[in-house]
Amino acid sequence: MEKSREKISASRFDKKFNDGKDITQHLDLKSAKVNKKIQRVNVDFPVALLKKIDTEAQKMGVARTALIKVWLAERLGHA
């Protein structure tokens, strides 16, 4: 039996999200789709740079790959 989602306004949803609260109860994850074609690439980093990336990722509480993707998207104007 599927749990029914509580309906809330967009502004309340945004506030919960921005406050770092759990918003998953308001999402229909079964119908969520990502429409982006993915291609895996390999990139070599100097160890010192990788350590700095890992430090920043840890501060933000995200995975290394997520941080790299965000930084690249910001740099290219796709954020």
VEXDO-383539 format. One record per residue: x, y, z of N, C-alpha, C in turn. Coordinates in nm, 2 decimals. Example, Ala and Ser with C-alpha at 12.3 -4.5 7.8 and 13.67 -1.06 7.14 Angstrom:
<atoms>
ATOM, npx, npy, npz, capx, capy, capz, cpx, cpy, cpz
ATOM, 1.32, -0.57, 0.78, 1.23, -0.45, 0.78, 1.32, -0.33, 0.78
ATOM, 1.28, -0.22, 0.71, 1.37, -0.11, 0.71, 1.29, 0.00, 0.79
</atoms>
This chain:
<atoms>
ATOM, npx, npy, npz, capx, capy, capz, cpx, cpy, cpz
ATOM, 0.08, -0.12, 0.00, 0.00, 0.00, 0.00, 0.09, 0.12, 0.00
ATOM, 0.06, 0.21, -0.09, 0.15, 0.33, -0.11, 0.10, 0.44, -0.01
ATOM, 0.20, 0.50, 0.05, 0.17, 0.61, 0.15, 0.13, 0.73, 0.07
ATOM, 0.02, 0.80, 0.11, -0.03, 0.92, 0.03, 0.06, 1.04, 0.07
ATOM, 0.09, 1.12, -0.03, 0.17, 1.24, -0.01, 0.09, 1.35, 0.04
ATOM, 0.14, 1.43, 0.13, 0.08, 1.55, 0.18, 0.10, 1.66, 0.08
ATOM, 0.00, 1.73, 0.04, 0.01, 1.84, -0.06, 0.04, 1.96, 0.02
ATOM, 0.15, 2.03, -0.04, 0.19, 2.16, 0.02, 0.21, 2.26, -0.09
ATOM, 0.22, 2.39, -0.05, 0.24, 2.49, -0.15, 0.39, 2.49, -0.20
ATOM, 0.41, 2.55, -0.31, 0.55, 2.55, -0.36, 0.64, 2.63, -0.27
ATOM, 0.59, 2.74, -0.21, 0.68, 2.82, -0.12, 0.71, 2.74, 0.01
ATOM, 0.62, 2.66, 0.06, 0.64, 2.58, 0.18, 0.74, 2.47, 0.14
ATOM, 0.73, 2.41, 0.02, 0.82, 2.30, -0.02, 0.96, 2.36, -0.03
ATOM, 0.97, 2.48, -0.10, 1.10, 2.54, -0.11, 1.16, 2.57, 0.02
ATOM, 1.08, 2.62, 0.12, 1.14, 2.65, 0.25, 1.19, 2.53, 0.32
ATOM, 1.11, 2.42, 0.31, 1.16, 2.29, 0.37, 1.29, 2.25, 0.31
ATOM, 1.30, 2.25, 0.17, 1.42, 2.21, 0.10, 1.53, 2.30, 0.14
ATOM, 1.51, 2.43, 0.14, 1.62, 2.53, 0.18, 1.67, 2.51, 0.32
ATOM, 1.58, 2.47, 0.41, 1.61, 2.45, 0.55, 1.68, 2.31, 0.57
ATOM, 1.69, 2.23, 0.47, 1.76, 2.10, 0.48, 1.67, 2.00, 0.54
ATOM, 1.54, 2.02, 0.53, 1.44, 1.92, 0.59, 1.41, 1.81, 0.48
ATOM, 1.37, 1.70, 0.52, 1.33, 1.59, 0.43, 1.21, 1.62, 0.35
ATOM, 1.22, 1.62, 0.22, 1.11, 1.66, 0.13, 1.06, 1.54, 0.05
ATOM, 1.12, 1.42, 0.08, 1.09, 1.30, -0.01, 0.94, 1.26, 0.01
ATOM, 0.88, 1.29, 0.12, 0.74, 1.25, 0.13, 0.65, 1.33, 0.04
ATOM, 0.70, 1.44, -0.02, 0.62, 1.52, -0.11, 0.65, 1.49, -0.26
ATOM, 0.74, 1.39, -0.29, 0.78, 1.36, -0.42, 0.72, 1.22, -0.47
ATOM, 0.69, 1.22, -0.60, 0.65, 1.09, -0.66, 0.77, 1.03, -0.73
ATOM, 0.85, 0.96, -0.65, 0.98, 0.91, -0.70, 0.96, 0.79, -0.80
ATOM, 0.85, 0.73, -0.80, 0.83, 0.62, -0.90, 0.82, 0.67, -1.04
ATOM, 0.77, 0.80, -1.06, 0.76, 0.85, -1.19, 0.87, 0.94, -1.23
ATOM, 0.97, 0.96, -1.14, 1.08, 1.05, -1.17, 1.17, 0.99, -1.28
ATOM, 1.21, 1.07, -1.37, 1.30, 1.03, -1.48, 1.40, 1.13, -1.51
ATOM, 1.52, 1.08, -1.55, 1.63, 1.17, -1.59, 1.64, 1.15, -1.74
ATOM, 1.63, 1.26, -1.81, 1.63, 1.26, -1.95, 1.76, 1.30, -2.01
ATOM, 1.87, 1.28, -1.94, 2.00, 1.31, -1.99, 2.08, 1.19, -2.03
ATOM, 2.13, 1.19, -2.15, 2.22, 1.08, -2.19, 2.35, 1.10, -2.12
ATOM, 2.40, 0.99, -2.06, 2.53, 1.00, -1.99, 2.64, 0.93, -2.06
ATOM, 2.76, 0.98, -2.06, 2.88, 0.92, -2.11, 2.98, 0.92, -2.01
ATOM, 3.03, 0.81, -1.97, 3.14, 0.80, -1.87, 3.27, 0.84, -1.93
ATOM, 3.35, 0.92, -1.85, 3.48, 0.97, -1.89, 3.58, 0.94, -1.77
ATOM, 3.70, 0.92, -1.81, 3.81, 0.91, -1.71, 3.89, 1.04, -1.71
ATOM, 3.92, 1.09, -1.60, 4.01, 1.21, -1.58, 4.11, 1.18, -1.48
ATOM, 4.23, 1.21, -1.51, 4.34, 1.20, -1.41, 4.37, 1.33, -1.35
ATOM, 4.38, 1.33, -1.21, 4.41, 1.45, -1.13, 4.54, 1.43, -1.05
ATOM, 4.61, 1.53, -1.04, 4.73, 1.52, -0.95, 4.67, 1.49, -0.81
ATOM, 4.75, 1.41, -0.73, 4.70, 1.37, -0.59, 4.67, 1.49, -0.51
ATOM, 4.75, 1.60, -0.51, 4.73, 1.71, -0.43, 4.60, 1.78, -0.46
ATOM, 4.57, 1.79, -0.59, 4.44, 1.85, -0.63, 4.32, 1.77, -0.58
ATOM, 4.34, 1.64, -0.60, 4.23, 1.55, -0.56, 4.20, 1.56, -0.41
ATOM, 4.31, 1.57, -0.33, 4.29, 1.59, -0.19, 4.21, 1.72, -0.15
ATOM, 4.24, 1.82, -0.23, 4.17, 1.95, -0.21, 4.02, 1.93, -0.25
ATOM, 4.00, 1.87, -0.36, 3.86, 1.84, -0.40, 3.79, 1.76, -0.30
ATOM, 3.85, 1.66, -0.24, 3.79, 1.57, -0.14, 3.76, 1.65, -0.01
ATOM, 3.85, 1.74, 0.02, 3.83, 1.82, 0.14, 3.71, 1.91, 0.12
ATOM, 3.69, 1.97, 0.01, 3.58, 2.06, -0.02, 3.45, 1.98, -0.02
ATOM, 3.45, 1.86, -0.09, 3.34, 1.78, -0.10, 3.29, 1.73, 0.04
ATOM, 3.39, 1.70, 0.13, 3.35, 1.66, 0.27, 3.29, 1.77, 0.34
ATOM, 3.34, 1.90, 0.33, 3.28, 2.01, 0.39, 3.14, 2.03, 0.35
ATOM, 3.11, 2.01, 0.22, 2.98, 2.03, 0.17, 2.89, 1.91, 0.19
ATOM, 2.95, 1.80, 0.23, 2.87, 1.68, 0.26, 2.82, 1.61, 0.13
ATOM, 2.90, 1.62, 0.02, 2.86, 1.56, -0.10, 2.97, 1.47, -0.15
ATOM, 2.94, 1.39, -0.25, 3.04, 1.30, -0.31, 3.14, 1.38, -0.40
ATOM, 3.26, 1.33, -0.41, 3.36, 1.39, -0.50, 3.30, 1.42, -0.64
ATOM, 3.24, 1.32, -0.70, 3.19, 1.33, -0.83, 3.08, 1.43, -0.85
ATOM, 3.00, 1.44, -0.74, 2.89, 1.54, -0.75, 2.95, 1.68, -0.75
ATOM, 3.05, 1.70, -0.66, 3.11, 1.83, -0.65, 3.18, 1.87, -0.79
ATOM, 3.25, 1.78, -0.85, 3.31, 1.80, -0.97, 3.21, 1.84, -1.08
ATOM, 3.10, 1.77, -1.09, 2.99, 1.79, -1.18, 2.93, 1.93, -1.16
ATOM, 2.91, 1.97, -1.04, 2.85, 2.10, -1.01, 2.95, 2.21, -1.05
ATOM, 3.08, 2.20, -1.01, 3.18, 2.30, -1.05, 3.19, 2.31, -1.20
ATOM, 3.19, 2.20, -1.27, 3.20, 2.21, -1.42, 3.08, 2.28, -1.48
ATOM, 2.96, 2.24, -1.43, 2.84, 2.30, -1.48, 2.83, 2.45, -1.45
ATOM, 2.88, 2.49, -1.33, 2.88, 2.63, -1.30, 2.98, 2.71, -1.39
ATOM, 3.09, 2.65, -1.41, 3.20, 2.71, -1.50, 3.15, 2.73, -1.64
ATOM, 3.07, 2.63, -1.69, 3.02, 2.63, -1.83, 2.89, 2.70, -1.84
ATOM, 2.84, 2.75, -1.73, 2.71, 2.83, -1.73, 2.59, 2.74, -1.74
ATOM, 2.60, 2.61, -1.70, 2.48, 2.52, -1.70, 2.42, 2.50, -1.57
ATOM, 2.45, 2.57, -1.47, 2.41, 2.55, -1.33, 2.27, 2.60, -1.31
</atoms>
